[in-house]
Amino acid sequence: MKLRLAPTKYSTRTKLAFAAFIALTFCFAYPGSVYAKRKPAKHGIIKIQTSPAGLPIEIDGKPEGTTAIDWRSWNRNPGVHTVVILLPDGQRWTREITLDAGRIKCVALNYRPGVPTTVSPCPYPVNLSAPVTVNEGEVITYTADVSYTGTSALNYTWTVSPAGAKILSGAGTPTISVDSTGLGNQSISATLVVNDGSGEAACRQFGNASTSVVRAPKPPREGREFDVCCSCAFDDTKARLDNLAIEMQNDPSASAYIVGYGGRTSRSGQADRLVTRARDYLVNQRGIDAARVVVVNGGYREEDCLEMWIVPRGAAVPEARPTLQPSDARPAPESPGRGRRRG
């Protein structure tokens, strides 16, 4: 009859040898003779065979060579013995065997490599980077960082909002450029859908990023130089002022700036006389509101000059552009018998 093996326990390392198919066989005791009595046995026998052969064996911590396809036997005293077999994958198969005198305990071990476990690369993170703010008209770059460990080619599908936002380049790639022209004081949002073509829900991932567009301030309106009259007779000056008055009537919000310059040898106070006479003519003869006419003493030039400027509301006012320092001017002395100068 077959002998029954007492319960044995696995060591911790034994739990790792999942790839091994192990058969522990209980062998018969030494056969007795019906004709003669045998002396009681003093030891038991451990028999081991493995497939494949050639696996290193240790019994009770001592190397015992390698296994074979055929049975190998070891005589051991009764008691608990530890058998260790080194598997091809580097793991150690360990078993404690309780051996009785006159008993044979057999270990048959068939090793089968474990089947590799396929780990899905999904889900995977999708992170989008983009500037927090841009000025209106600047190009915004949205870039995707996708940590995908699979081997399939990824598909990139971008959408941007609001409707006025336009993708300039990069559709179908991890990076796109978006035009922010006309979207001042709005937020542009870019959404990316990434999938690996497998159709699995976990392999379809999303990312989103937003950028605020700062409206560019309108460039300041500038005044324009309407006319310049140097060493002009007053009749000539009046004709130019008539044209200036017509321009101001066409733009009721604009102001006129009259900048006067005295000449190197003009009479003292000539610049003030020139601009005062021009203002009086616009107000009294052409009916321009006095609040819309600003006169400026611009200093000195080589000859008497009047600059006439049209300045829209909110525009920067013109600055005087003298060409002589006051110290370089040589005002002509006043003479009771001197006639009136032109201009």
C-alpha angles and dihedrals in degrees: 000000000000118000119234119231120230115241114281131193132227122233119233092260091056089070090067095060095082092140094063122091106209130194118188110197126196112216130205123271119251105293116251125221122238090208102049137021118243125215114259112269117249098200143031132227131239114201123190135184129168141188113244099034126220099061114147115251132205123186117191090346095306122113112245102183121254137315126259137203087246121063119278118199135209126187112221136173117254114278140068117325129185118223119194123186120186109224124216092252091058097257121127120234108208130186133171112216125195107215125197126199112269093017131116120210119191130200119197114183125187113188121207120180114246118254110248113248113235111228115204115230089217137133100036131174121257114197123184124201126197138148115278093225138008135179117256111273096028121122114247120213119207115192128189124213106198118184098202118157098184127101099234121106110254124231118219120202117182130192126180133194151242101046092247092064113099129199106228098186145343102059108161093022134089092257130053135179119219128195115229097190112137094010100100116154090016135104121239115210124196121196123192127197115196124189135165096217094252094114091228114138092226090056092059108081135174139213133183137190134173134204127195116224116216113212111239113239115249112257111255115261113248131217117238130219105244101184144342124210120185124183088353126164111241092249088059091046091051092054090054091047089052089058090047091053091053090052091051091050089054091054108036092182094058126094130213119233115197113194116190129196129193119222126243091260100024122127117275111274093020094137092055092048092051097051094041092053091048093051093048090052094050093047102038102031103029099031097236114160108257090225089065095056118078121184125201131190101224099187123235141339132167090273139012111286140176122201116198117201133185108211119188119217111281094015123128114266118243120258124226116257108201119177098198132057114235088245090061094056119098106196114208114244118252113254124192092219096044116114125233115279123230117266 
